[in-house]
């Protein structure tokens, strides 16, 4: 889960300052580059170990799950991978399922994306959130809000898919990370309740 210097992205989304909840501080960037779970390169193995619900964060991860015949219960996509536009085939495959949209600029977690995340998880059918900006950091609130036993899967550039099985321990660890973000953490955690 990386969110490097994406501020140079000229067409990146801009959030309303009132909507901005958390901003990733520079001192946490390196910590977030470490995978929060095992890295899988085989989609079938990942699916065998996955819990319910299955939350996919990223276009390529979502695409691999769909190609393996498994639609995630919730997917967050932004039509980009490693700051470049995804291939047209990937974009068409993942974007055709969009039923929610949210604005979330790089390096931030906005109220808009938190609302969409919570709404997507409450739906009885699979949902896809198209994020205007960047979805990488949304893996963190997804881990916090997901029920115990759920799986959150996100991409680790150049390595594979990180599979995070949601437990009390990992939720505590992620909450502690999020408390290190700049912004209104009290409001953020209230929204997740």
Backbone bond lengths (Angstrom), bond angles and torsions (degrees), N, CA, C in turn:
res aa  C-N    CA-C-N  psi(-1)  N-CA   C-N-CA  omega(-1)  CA-C   N-CA-C  phi
1 X - - - 1.435 - - 1.503 106.77 -
2 X 1.322 115.03 101.42 1.452 118.49 -177.12 1.504 110.06 -118.43
3 X 1.282 114.92 146.90 1.455 121.82 173.84 1.516 106.17 -145.59
4 X 1.331 114.52 76.42 1.448 119.85 -176.47 1.514 110.44 -79.30
5 X 1.290 116.22 -153.91 1.455 121.05 -173.19 1.517 110.89 -72.10
6 X 1.302 117.06 73.88 1.456 121.58 -179.45 1.511 112.22 -89.46
7 X 1.318 117.87 2.96 1.445 120.74 -178.58 1.521 111.29 -62.79
8 X 1.329 117.47 -21.22 1.455 120.82 -178.87 1.517 112.18 -77.93
9 X 1.281 118.74 -7.67 1.454 123.44 -179.41 1.522 108.94 -67.75
10 X 1.327 118.01 101.61 1.456 122.24 -172.98 1.518 113.27 -62.18
11 X 1.332 117.64 -32.85 1.463 119.43 -177.77 1.520 112.40 -97.19
12 X 1.312 116.65 13.86 1.464 119.94 -179.06 1.519 110.58 -66.87
13 X 1.307 114.37 151.17 1.455 120.54 179.32 1.522 110.14 -65.17
14 X 1.304 114.46 151.21 1.459 120.96 175.80 1.515 106.71 -122.08
15 X 1.322 115.78 126.67 1.452 118.68 -179.29 1.517 110.38 -90.64
16 X 1.296 114.93 153.67 1.450 122.17 171.15 1.523 105.99 -67.25
17 X 1.338 118.91 130.79 1.465 119.51 -179.51 1.528 112.92 -53.38
18 X 1.312 118.10 -29.50 1.466 120.87 178.94 1.523 110.87 -71.37
19 X 1.328 117.14 -23.74 1.459 122.40 -178.95 1.532 111.51 -86.80
20 X 1.334 116.36 -20.85 1.454 121.39 -177.50 1.529 109.76 -69.07
21 X 1.310 115.71 123.38 1.462 120.16 178.07 1.515 111.33 -100.96
22 X 1.331 115.88 -57.14 1.460 121.22 -174.68 1.520 110.84 -130.91
23 X 1.325 115.15 146.54 1.464 122.13 176.35 1.523 106.97 -126.94
24 X 1.324 115.86 133.05 1.462 121.97 179.67 1.524 109.97 -70.85
25 X 1.346 117.17 117.86 1.466 118.80 177.20 1.531 110.58 -77.60
26 X 1.313 116.03 152.41 1.468 121.52 -177.41 1.524 112.33 -55.81
27 X 1.327 117.60 -35.71 1.468 119.75 -175.76 1.533 113.39 -69.81
28 X 1.327 118.18 -15.25 1.470 120.21 178.47 1.531 113.29 -96.08
29 X 1.320 117.42 -10.91 1.472 120.56 -175.84 1.522 112.81 -56.19
30 X 1.325 117.18 -46.55 1.472 119.44 -177.20 1.528 110.69 -67.66
31 X 1.329 117.92 -35.34 1.459 120.98 179.02 1.530 111.36 -63.75
32 X 1.325 116.84 -35.37 1.460 120.48 -178.77 1.527 113.16 -77.38
33 X 1.314 116.91 -10.98 1.469 119.36 176.96 1.524 111.61 -76.46
34 X 1.324 116.57 -19.51 1.463 120.44 177.82 1.527 109.59 -76.50
35 X 1.344 119.02 131.09 1.468 120.37 179.73 1.527 111.50 -63.26
36 X 1.324 115.90 143.25 1.465 121.84 -177.77 1.525 112.31 -92.99
37 X 1.316 115.76 3.97 1.452 121.19 179.06 1.511 108.78 -163.88
38 X 1.337 116.83 -175.14 1.465 119.69 179.33 1.528 111.88 -66.39
39 X 1.326 115.31 147.70 1.462 121.17 177.19 1.516 108.70 -94.90
40 X 1.310 115.45 124.76 1.467 122.21 179.71 1.525 109.42 -108.71
41 X 1.308 116.71 138.95 1.455 120.65 173.68 1.520 110.91 -111.47
42 X 1.319 116.74 -12.91 1.457 121.82 -179.80 1.539 108.83 -107.54
43 X 1.326 115.95 115.21 1.466 120.98 -176.35 1.524 111.43 -62.53
44 X 1.319 117.27 -39.22 1.470 119.83 -178.87 1.529 111.28 -62.91
45 X 1.320 117.10 -42.46 1.474 120.84 177.92 1.520 110.73 -62.97
46 X 1.324 115.34 -41.52 1.458 119.51 178.53 1.523 110.19 -61.21
47 X 1.315 116.92 -45.95 1.468 120.62 -178.34 1.525 111.93 -64.40
48 X 1.326 117.48 -35.02 1.466 120.45 177.77 1.526 111.53 -63.91
49 X 1.336 116.52 -32.77 1.463 121.14 -177.87 1.530 113.12 -92.48
50 X 1.333 117.10 -10.26 1.468 121.34 -172.91 1.521 112.47 -72.24
51 X 1.332 114.25 144.07 1.457 121.80 174.76 1.520 110.46 -96.68
52 X 1.309 115.47 -179.81 1.459 121.79 179.46 1.511 110.07 -116.24
53 X 1.302 118.85 140.32 1.458 126.35 -6.71 1.531 111.29 -73.32
54 X 1.325 114.41 162.49 1.461 122.08 177.59 1.525 107.71 -104.51
55 X 1.320 115.86 119.41 1.461 122.29 -179.10 1.522 108.23 -111.92
56 X 1.322 116.75 122.87 1.463 122.29 179.87 1.524 109.19 -107.49
57 X 1.319 116.40 130.28 1.458 121.42 178.43 1.526 107.38 -117.52
58 X 1.319 115.99 108.02 1.463 121.34 178.92 1.509 112.45 123.98
59 X 1.313 115.20 146.43 1.461 121.64 -177.02 1.524 112.70 -67.26
60 X 1.329 117.18 -46.14 1.464 120.50 -176.21 1.525 110.32 -68.18
61 X 1.326 117.49 -42.12 1.469 121.16 176.95 1.526 109.58 -59.80
62 X 1.325 116.21 -48.46 1.473 120.79 179.96 1.525 110.33 -59.91
63 X 1.315 116.92 -43.37 1.462 121.88 179.58 1.540 110.87 -59.76
64 X 1.330 117.05 -46.57 1.471 120.03 -179.74 1.530 111.37 -62.19
65 X 1.310 117.17 -39.96 1.472 120.09 178.45 1.522 110.63 -65.11
66 X 1.335 116.73 -43.32 1.466 120.39 178.84 1.523 111.25 -64.96
67 X 1.324 116.69 -40.82 1.468 120.51 178.90 1.531 111.38 -64.65
68 X 1.334 116.87 -27.23 1.474 121.32 177.39 1.530 111.10 -84.19
69 X 1.340 116.08 3.74 1.463 120.03 176.73 1.518 114.51 84.73
70 X 1.340 117.43 17.35 1.467 120.29 -179.14 1.528 109.66 -124.77
71 X 1.325 116.04 113.67 1.459 120.06 176.65 1.523 109.12 -84.03
72 X 1.341 117.58 123.65 1.461 118.98 178.45 1.530 110.46 -61.48
73 X 1.325 116.16 151.48 1.462 119.72 176.05 1.521 110.17 -65.62
74 X 1.326 115.92 -33.70 1.464 121.77 175.32 1.513 108.08 -145.38
75 X 1.330 115.75 132.70 1.463 121.00 176.91 1.526 108.41 -127.54
76 X 1.319 115.70 141.34 1.464 122.16 174.71 1.516 107.27 -119.73
77 X 1.325 116.54 122.03 1.460 121.96 -176.63 1.530 109.40 -132.38
78 X 1.337 115.69 156.85 1.469 119.64 177.86 1.531 112.30 -136.82
79 X 1.337 116.56 11.86 1.459 123.87 179.02 1.525 112.80 62.74
80 X 1.352 115.95 25.42 1.455 121.28 178.96 1.523 109.34 -139.17
81 X 1.323 115.63 154.76 1.457 121.61 171.01 1.520 107.17 -142.44
82 X 1.305 116.22 130.23 1.459 121.89 -177.40 1.536 111.04 48.33
83 X 1.323 115.10 45.03 1.464 125.10 176.43 1.521 115.28 66.87
84 X 1.318 117.51 12.21 1.463 122.34 176.52 1.515 108.66 -118.98
85 X 1.325 116.52 153.22 1.461 120.26 177.17 1.525 109.39 -61.63
86 X 1.334 116.21 139.80 1.466 119.72 177.91 1.519 109.25 -72.95
87 X 1.340 116.48 161.48 1.457 121.17 175.44 1.517 109.65 -58.07
88 X 1.307 115.65 151.78 1.467 121.26 -178.23 1.533 111.87 -57.69
89 X 1.325 116.93 -39.38 1.474 119.94 179.85 1.533 111.01 -61.72
90 X 1.326 116.40 -43.38 1.465 120.40 178.49 1.520 109.61 -65.23
91 X 1.329 116.93 -46.99 1.461 121.08 -178.90 1.518 111.32 -57.63
92 X 1.322 116.43 -47.52 1.465 119.88 -179.13 1.529 111.29 -64.61
93 X 1.309 116.80 -40.14 1.469 120.55 -177.91 1.520 111.83 -66.33
94 X 1.325 117.57 -45.69 1.465 119.18 -176.11 1.524 112.42 -84.40
95 X 1.327 117.95 -35.40 1.468 120.48 -175.47 1.521 112.54 -74.78
96 X 1.332 118.10 -24.35 1.474 119.52 -178.62 1.526 111.79 -65.66
97 X 1.305 117.41 -16.79 1.459 121.45 -178.66 1.530 112.79 -95.84
98 X 1.338 117.02 3.20 1.463 121.06 -176.56 1.522 111.42 -61.09
99 X 1.339 115.06 127.53 1.457 118.95 173.06 1.524 112.16 -133.78
100 X 1.331 117.17 1.83 1.461 122.83 173.63 1.521 107.78 -141.07
101 X 1.333 116.26 151.78 1.458 120.42 176.26 1.516 109.19 -134.29
102 X 1.336 115.61 151.57 1.461 120.38 179.14 1.527 109.58 -153.69
103 X 1.318 115.59 151.34 1.461 121.99 175.45 1.521 107.87 -99.77
104 X 1.329 116.01 129.56 1.463 120.77 178.95 1.533 108.90 -153.63
105 X 1.333 117.99 93.25 1.461 120.59 -178.59 1.529 112.87 -61.18
106 X 1.328 117.51 157.04 1.461 121.57 177.76 1.527 111.50 -54.83
107 X 1.330 115.13 139.28 1.450 120.43 176.77 1.516 115.13 77.26
108 X 1.340 116.73 9.58 1.461 121.16 -177.70 1.517 111.15 -130.29
109 X 1.317 114.40 164.41 1.464 122.34 166.04 1.516 105.24 -129.92
110 X 1.327 116.42 116.16 1.464 121.24 -175.73 1.530 111.67 -99.54
111 X 1.322 114.09 161.91 1.459 119.80 175.06 1.529 110.05 -61.21
112 X 1.329 116.75 -37.78 1.461 121.91 -179.57 1.524 111.43 -57.46
113 X 1.324 117.92 -46.78 1.461 120.55 -177.89 1.529 111.46 -73.22
114 X 1.328 117.66 -31.61 1.465 120.07 177.13 1.528 109.75 -66.61
115 X 1.350 116.99 -42.74 1.470 119.88 177.14 1.529 110.55 -60.47
116 X 1.336 116.61 -44.83 1.467 120.62 -179.78 1.528 110.99 -63.48
117 X 1.325 116.71 -41.39 1.469 121.54 177.91 1.527 110.35 -58.81
118 X 1.305 116.93 -49.53 1.470 120.80 -178.70 1.524 111.40 -64.93
119 X 1.341 116.03 -41.36 1.463 119.34 178.36 1.528 110.86 -64.10
120 X 1.331 116.59 -42.34 1.458 120.57 179.81 1.517 112.49 -61.69
121 X 1.330 116.49 -39.04 1.463 120.23 179.56 1.527 112.41 -71.18
122 X 1.325 117.76 -26.41 1.460 121.22 -179.98 1.526 112.89 -79.26
123 X 1.325 117.18 -18.35 1.469 120.50 -177.88 1.523 110.84 -67.33
124 X 1.313 114.85 148.51 1.464 120.39 179.62 1.527 111.69 -83.67
125 X 1.329 116.52 -18.58 1.464 120.05 178.70 1.531 108.70 -113.53
126 X 1.335 117.91 161.31 1.464 120.58 179.40 1.532 111.59 -56.30
127 X 1.322 115.63 145.33 1.461 121.75 -179.28 1.525 109.53 -132.24
128 X 1.324 114.76 148.52 1.461 121.36 174.69 1.521 108.03 -126.68
129 X 1.321 115.37 128.06 1.461 121.91 177.95 1.527 107.92 -103.68
130 X 1.337 116.65 120.49 1.454 121.46 173.99 1.521 107.03 -90.76
131 X 1.321 115.74 116.30 1.460 121.88 -176.47 1.523 109.31 -96.22
132 X 1.328 115.34 124.94 1.457 122.02 173.04 1.520 105.65 -86.92
133 X 1.326 116.29 102.83 1.452 121.84 -175.35 1.514 109.22 130.57
134 X 1.336 116.30 -110.67 1.464 120.48 -177.39 1.523 110.04 -147.48
135 X 1.334 115.52 137.07 1.461 120.18 -176.87 1.527 114.07 -101.69
136 X 1.318 118.87 -6.98 1.471 122.15 -172.63 1.527 114.29 -48.60
137 X 1.325 116.85 -53.29 1.456 120.48 -174.73 1.524 113.60 -69.93
138 X 1.319 117.76 -13.87 1.466 120.46 -178.35 1.530 111.02 -69.53
139 X 1.326 117.08 -13.44 1.469 119.67 173.28 1.525 110.23 -59.03
140 X 1.323 117.52 -33.01 1.468 120.83 -177.61 1.526 112.29 -66.41
141 X 1.347 119.74 -55.45 1.467 117.45 176.47 1.523 112.63 -64.72
142 X 1.333 117.68 -26.90 1.469 119.64 176.77 1.523 110.23 -62.84
143 X 1.336 116.99 -40.86 1.464 120.84 178.33 1.530 110.19 -65.33
144 X 1.319 116.82 -40.78 1.462 120.82 -178.43 1.523 111.98 -66.47
145 X 1.329 117.61 -40.38 1.467 121.20 -172.85 1.533 113.11 -90.18
146 X 1.311 117.98 -17.82 1.468 121.10 -178.22 1.532 110.52 -69.64
147 X 1.332 117.12 149.01 1.465 119.25 177.90 1.525 111.41 -70.85
148 X 1.321 115.74 155.06 1.460 120.37 177.74 1.525 109.32 -56.95
149 X 1.323 116.00 136.41 1.460 121.44 -179.14 1.517 113.25 95.03
150 X 1.333 117.52 -13.44 1.463 121.26 177.82 1.522 109.50 -68.75
151 X 1.316 116.16 167.16 1.461 121.81 175.21 1.520 109.90 -122.22
152 X 1.326 115.56 132.95 1.459 121.82 171.81 1.522 105.45 -115.20
153 X 1.322 116.08 125.99 1.462 121.68 -177.30 1.519 108.51 -121.10
154 X 1.332 116.24 129.03 1.465 120.81 177.02 1.516 108.66 -138.38
155 X 1.318 116.18 162.18 1.455 120.87 -177.05 1.513 113.29 -83.48
156 X 1.319 114.87 143.61 1.472 122.37 172.54 1.527 104.67 -113.54
157 X 1.349 118.20 105.59 1.464 121.02 -172.51 1.526 113.62 -48.30
158 X 1.332 114.62 128.54 1.455 121.84 177.24 1.515 115.34 74.57
159 X 1.355 117.94 0.18 1.460 119.78 -176.84 1.520 114.35 -122.75
160 X 1.314 118.66 -41.07 1.456 120.59 -178.02 1.514 111.68 148.74
161 X 1.332 114.97 -150.38 1.465 122.20 -176.92 1.519 109.49 -110.20
162 X 1.329 116.00 127.66 1.462 120.94 177.53 1.527 107.76 -87.28
163 X 1.327 115.79 126.68 1.465 121.51 179.71 1.527 108.98 -106.72
164 X 1.318 116.08 112.88 1.459 121.67 178.43 1.528 107.85 -106.09
165 X 1.317 115.53 113.06 1.471 120.37 174.65 1.523 106.64 -86.36
166 X 1.321 117.53 122.69 1.456 121.97 -173.23 1.529 110.72 -74.38
167 X 1.338 114.25 121.76 1.467 122.94 176.59 1.529 107.41 -134.39
168 X 1.315 116.62 167.56 1.468 120.18 175.03 1.522 110.54 -57.50
169 X 1.336 115.95 -40.42 1.467 121.00 -177.74 1.529 111.89 -62.39
170 X 1.337 117.40 -47.32 1.468 119.61 -178.92 1.523 110.24 -69.93
171 X 1.333 117.90 -35.28 1.461 119.89 177.36 1.529 110.95 -63.93
172 X 1.309 117.38 -39.82 1.471 121.06 177.36 1.523 110.42 -63.57
173 X 1.325 115.91 -44.65 1.470 120.60 179.32 1.524 111.11 -60.41
174 X 1.341 116.88 -43.91 1.466 121.03 -178.73 1.530 110.54 -69.12
175 X 1.328 117.29 -39.74 1.473 119.90 176.39 1.530 110.43 -58.58
176 X 1.325 116.77 -42.28 1.464 120.67 178.92 1.529 110.89 -63.33
177 X 1.330 117.45 -40.79 1.464 120.89 175.69 1.520 110.91 -60.93
178 X 1.338 115.99 -47.15 1.461 120.52 -178.28 1.530 112.10 -64.22
179 X 1.315 117.21 -31.27 1.465 120.37 177.28 1.525 111.46 -66.60
180 X 1.334 117.03 -18.88 1.455 121.56 176.44 1.517 113.83 -84.40
181 X 1.337 117.66 -5.79 1.457 121.67 177.58 1.526 109.37 -73.44
182 X 1.309 115.94 157.75 1.457 121.33 174.45 1.528 107.90 -85.91
183 X 1.323 116.85 143.24 1.458 119.83 176.84 1.514 112.06 127.12
184 X 1.321 114.83 -158.66 1.465 122.21 -174.10 1.532 110.39 -96.86
185 X 1.332 116.12 79.77 1.468 119.89 -177.24 1.529 111.55 -66.91
186 X 1.339 117.97 -32.15 1.468 119.77 178.26 1.528 110.22 -61.16
187 X 1.317 116.19 -48.75 1.474 120.52 179.34 1.528 110.44 -63.09
188 X 1.309 116.54 -41.11 1.456 121.62 179.14 1.526 111.03 -56.96
189 X 1.340 117.42 -52.38 1.456 120.48 -177.70 1.529 111.78 -67.52
190 X 1.338 117.76 -31.29 1.478 120.15 175.22 1.517 110.71 -63.25
191 X 1.317 117.27 -39.76 1.468 121.45 179.75 1.534 111.37 -63.77
192 X 1.321 116.61 -32.26 1.463 120.40 -178.65 1.516 113.50 -77.72
193 X 1.332 117.85 -14.01 1.480 120.47 -177.45 1.507 111.86 -73.69
